[in-house]
Structures are given as structure tokens and as C-alpha cells.
Amino acid sequence: MAKPKSVKFQHRANGGGADARRPSSSTDASSEPASPRREIRDALTDEKKPAASEYEKKKQTFITRTIWTLIMIAGFFGLLAAGHVAILGVITVVQIISFKEVIAIAQVPQKKKALPLTRSLNWYFFAVTMYYLYGESVLYYFKHILLVDKVLLPFATHHRFISFMVYLMGFVFFVGSLKKGSYKFQFRQFAWTHMALFLIVFQAHFMMNNVFEGLIWLFLPVSLVITNDIFAYICGITFGRTPLIQLSPKKTVEGFVGAWICTVIIGYGLTNFLIKYPYFTCPVSDLGANAFSGLTCEPNPVFIARPYQLPEWSHIDHTFWIEPIQFHIFVLATFASLIAPFGGFFASGLKRSFNIKDFGDSIPGHGGMTDRMDCQFIMGTLAYMYYQSFIAVYKTTPGSIIESAMWGLTPEEQMEVIRGLGKHLYNQGIVSEKVSVHC
């Protein structure tokens, strides 16, 4: 049988067979225009992917923030139990970290390389300020120890002069380091450093003094600020409608007022609990004391209940026994709710001016130390000023008597005072005759 001749089609020549071949179903689906329904489905799928990623990111941030919040709360209560020295040490660490964060945001890398001494001067002024403030506190609360020590006496009597002279050394060194072409940057750094010293180091110093006056004056202000922050968030997301301030768009008037009411209520309950324990109400007499030392003292009159009666026009004949601290806590809670948040607003404005979200990343999930302490610094200062003005009881202390005798009496008059005190103590049966004779 004859073999049929092959027939060639013109349109399949020159490799055109591939183009003319019927595509498979998969190729056909990819080459044909997609239907509108499919386009919508693909678009929704693409939108869900980044949304899911953003959700996971927020979830992880929330978990990290919650864990570190619990760690900080547990650490805070652990410090309270550890005693005054541990608390003072942590406040010092907070000062150092916060100062470092605030100084860092104003640094310019190129300038810092050309002027390496600028950073050293920042920390020099920080060290001088710490020396001055720590010295003032130690002299005020422990002068009865310093003034009778032969080595420490010169430093105690000339502390302010020594501090100022050490500061002047840094000032002279700064002027000598001025470099042409960098004047504006160097003076900006000088002013920025002193602003940071005032807003951070000086205010944290008042928090330290609150510790010396009694742990309640540190614990209450810190707790009130935390309480206000929590309830401002809760009230804000629950019924917040009216924006409060442009610097913090999420803050609302309703949350602001609601947090104030809740902070006052929590403050009353917390105060009633704390005043029952001398460990919180007693001023520092032994830096080695802790929660298990059995600290005792004569309580400040503000912690002792007094009788109060309502006015006659109320027609209520009843005597109420109230501790005066309950009236003061209303003022402190109001400060924590209406004044302290402006420390946070100030920090928000500062961060916006440098286009940064946080001052640092020293606390995972929370940002920097300054982000958590912005309201605490101003609240600690307010609490100290209020305490010294309306609550503190000023008594004659051994340190003040020794200081008066040292600078106001001649050596002969000082010996006469000692002999008189020795004789008085012997007549009271407190010391033996041998001791009184040696006096």
C-alpha cells in the first residue's frame, strides 16, 4: 500500500507550531483574562496577609509588654521588702539610664566623632550633680554621724563650696574645648545637658528624699500615678469621646476625669492599708532596715486618727475619727491625676520634636526608662514639696544640736554643755557616776 505524502501547512512553518498548538487547560487559565470575581478574591487574599502579620506583631508586643509589666510590679514589691538601700540603688540606676536616653536623642553622630569630649562633659556634669545632691541628702539626714568624723568633717562643712568648684572645672574645660564651626552644636549640647540634669537628676533626688522620710511617701505617689495611668486607659476606651490634648490624640477628657475619680478611691483604700505598718510610715533611722527588721518609731501625727464633727447646720450629731492623711491623700491623688500626666505630655512633645516613638528600648515592650518615668519624676517632686510644706514635723535632732554647738559655741562652752548633760543624765539614773565624771 502506498505511503501517503506528508502535507505541510504554511502557518506551521518556521517554528510556528508552538504558537499554533492548542494550549493545555492550565496554560489556558493563566493566559485568559481573570474574571472580576477572581480578581476580588485575589485582592482580598493579598490584603489579609499583611493584616494577619500586623495582628501577630501587635499580639507579640502585647504579650511582651504584659510580661515585663508583671516583672516590674514584682520587682517593685521585692525592692520594698529589701529595704531603703536597695530602693535608693534602683533610683540611682533609673537616673543613669534616663539621663543616658535623653542625652542620646540630641547627639549628632558626625559631630560626636569630631568632638569626642562633648559626651565626656555630659557625664562629668552628671557626676558633679549627683555628688552635690547625694551630699545634701546625707548631710541633712545623717549630719550627727558626719560632723563627728575626723575624715568626713572637712567634706561635710565645705560640701557646697567643693561641689561648686568641681562644677566650675567642667565649665572652664567646656569653654576651652569650643571649636570654630561647632559653636552652635556645643552650646546646644551644654544647654541640653543642663535641662536633662534639672528634669531628671534633680527630680529623682526628691524621690530619694521621700524614701528617707518614710517609704509611704515613695510608694503612695508611685502607686497613684500607675493607678491613674491604668484607669485613664480603661475609662478612655470605655466611654472616651472628647480629645484632651493634641500632643496625645488618644487621651480623652472622659478618661482624664474618670481616672481622677478612680485614683482618689484607690488612694483612700491604699492609704488605710499602709498606715497600719510602721515599716512604711517611719523615717529612716537605720539604712540596713528591711521589711523583716521590726522597725518602730513615734508616728507622725498625720497618721493618728482625730475626732471630727460635722457643722451644726447638717443636723448630724456624730463624731468621726479620721486620720489627717486621708485629707492629704485627696490632694496627692488629684496631683497624680491632673498634674503628673502633663509630665507625660511634655515627654510626648519632646519625642515629636525629634521624630522618635520612644526614648529607648531599655524595657522590652515599653520603650525606654524615661517613657515609664516621665510622670513619676514630676509626681515625686510634687509629693516632696507637699510633704515638706504641710505634713513634715520639724524637731530638734542630735545633728542640728551638734552643728549649732560646733559653730555657735567656743570649745570651753562646748565642754560646759557636755558636763551639764553628763550630770543631768546621772541624776536621771541613765548613766553611772563614772561616766558623768569623765564628761
Secondary structure, DSSP 8 states (H G I E B T S, - for coil): ---------GGGTTTTHHHHS---HHHHHHHS---HHHHHHHHHHHHHHHHHHHHHHHHHHHHHHHHHHHHHHHHHHHHHHH-HHHHHHHHHHHHHHHHHHHHHTT--HHHHHH-THHHHHHHHHHHHHHHHHHHHHHHHHHHHHHTT-TTTHHHHHTHHHHHHHHHHHHHHHHHHT--TT-HHHHHHHHHHHHHHIIIIIIHHHHHHHHHHH-THHHHHHHHHHHHHHHHHHHHHHHH--SEEETTEEEEEHHHHHHHHHHHHHHHHHHHHHHTT-HHHHS--S-TT--TTS-------GGGS-EEEE--GGGT---EEEE-THHHHHHHHHHIIIIITHHHHHHHHHHHHHTT-S-S--SBTTTB-HHHHHHHHHHHHHHHHHHIIIII------HHHHHHHHHHHS-HHHHHHHHHHHHHHHHHTTSS-HHHHHH-
